[in-house]
Amino acid sequence: MSRGTIILSIVCTAALVVVLWLFFTNSTFFDWAFARHQNTLSWISRPVLVLPYCYFAWRRWLPGVILAVLAIVTSMFWFPVPAAPREDVLAFLAMERALLQSGWTTANLLGALAVAVYLGLVALAFWRRSLWLGFAVVALGAGLKLLWSVLFSPEAGSAVAPFAIFGVLLLGLVLVLFRGLKKRS
């Protein structure tokens, strides 16, 4: 890894740490981000942003992988507060907010670990050039996120379903197209 790549990786990691630190320590920022996360465009952007994450892992470019994580994290507040948010979205986000504001409980630590393991396994699969293992990990992650959502928010957890399914289908389509292009060349 070149010196420039290492420096860029450190800068990207520092930016990610700052955003997460602000999110969890500054209630004004937390509230502002969650208000904007009511916009379902942020829910659509996350599965789309998994694509550059997978691409940069495939290319074995660490700064890109970290930048993609930063994009996924910050995408929750890229879009304006919706004029009329969906009721199921509001209910689901209320559950998530309460969970995140409950401190570092065992459940929250396990949740954070699960997200880190998921991201690590996705990156590892694509880093090792295994398209279908990467797809399987993403599909399993989407399924587990949906299951978690329904278990923790029975009345609104299904709001996640279209976005989780969209993400898996989108990645599957991109991988099929990519594989087809590779076979032609």
N, C-alpha and C positions, 0 to 999 in steps of 0.2 A: 504494500500500500504506500502510495507516495505521501510525501510530507503535506502537500496541499490537501489531499484527501483526508488525512488525519485531522488537520486543522479544521476543515469544513465539517467533518463529523463532530468534532468537539463543539463548534459553534452551533450547529443544528441541535445537538443534545442539550446545550445550555439554553437555547431558545425554548425547547420543549419543557425543560425543567422549570423555567420562569413562568411559562403559561400554566403549567399544572400547579405550581406554587401559588400563583395569583388566584387560580380557580378555587383552590381549597383553603386559602387563608384570607381572602378578601370577599366578604359577603356581598358588597356592592357589585363586584365583578361577577361573582357566582350568580346573583339574581339577574343581572343584565344578560349573561350568557344563556341562562335557562329561559328567559323571556323570548329570546331570539330563536332558541331551539324548538319553540312551539311551531315554527315554520317548517312544514314537512319537506321543503327543499333541502334543509339540512339533513333530514332523514334519508333523502335520495342520494345526496352527495357522498355520504359515507361509503355505501357499497361501490359507488363509482370510483372513489379514491383508493379502494383496495387494488384497483388495476395498476396504478403507478407503483404501489407498494410491491406488488408481485413482479412487475417489470424490473424495478430497480434491484430486487433480490435476484432475479434471473440474470441481470447484467453484473451482479456481484459488486454493486456500487453502494457502499454503506451510507454515504451522505444522502443519497436519494431515498434509501429505505427510511432513514430518520426523518427526512423532510416529508415523506409520505405520511408517517405517523403524526408529525406536527400538523399536516393538512387535515388528517382525519379528526384529530382532537379539536382543532380550531374551527372546523367546518360547522360546528354546532352554533356558532355565532356569526357566520358570514352573511346571513340573510336577515331582512328586517322582521320585526315582530308582526305576525299576521293580524289583519284587521278582525278576522273571525276564526280563531283557532278551533280545530276539531275537538269535540268533547272527549273522545277516547285518548287523543294525544295529551290533553290537559291532565286527565286522570293518570295516565301512565307516567308522565313527567313528574306529577306530584309524588308518586311512589318513589321514583328515582331520586328526586331531590331529598326526600325524607331519609332514604337509605344513605345517600352520600353525606348528609349532614349529621348522621348518627355517630360519627367518629370512626376510629379504626377498630371496629368490632371484628371478631373472628370471621363473621360472614363477609364483611367488607374486605378484609385481608385476603380471604380465599378468592373473592371476586376479582380483586386486583391481580392476584397471582394467576388466575384463570385467563385473564385478558393478556397478561405478559406471556404466558405459555402459548396461547393461541397465536399471538403475533410472531413469537419465536419459531413455532412449528411451521407456520405459513412461509416465513422467510427462509427457513432451512430447506423446506421442500423445493421452493423455486431456486434457491441458491445452488442446490444440488441438481438442478435441471430436471426435476420430476414434475411435469405439468399435471399429471393426473393425481399424484399424491397431494400436490398443492391444492388442486380443485377439491379433493376429498376433505382436506383439512378445512378449507373455507366452507364447504357445504356442511360439515359437521359443526363447525363454529356457529354458522347461521342457525342450524337446527337447535343447538344448545341455547343460543341467545333467545330464540323464540320460546323454547320450553321454559327457560328461566323467567322470561317476561310474563308468561301465562301463570306460572306458579306464584310469582311475587305480586302480580297484579291481575287476578282472575277476571276482573270486570273490564280491563283495558289492555291487557297484555297482547291480545291478538292484533292490536294496532301496528305492531312490529312486523306482522306476517308479510304484507305485500312488499315491504322494503327488504326483508331478509331473502324472500324468494326472488325478487328482482336482482339482488346482488349475485346470488348463485347462478341464475340464468344468464346474466350478463357476462360473468366470468367464464361460464361454460361456452357461451357463444364466441367470446374472444379467443379462448383456447382452441376451439375447433377451427376457427379461421386461421389462427397462428400455425397450427399443425398442418393445415392444408397448404399454407404458403411455404412452410419449410419443406414439404414433400415436393413441391413444384420446383424448388431451386436446387 
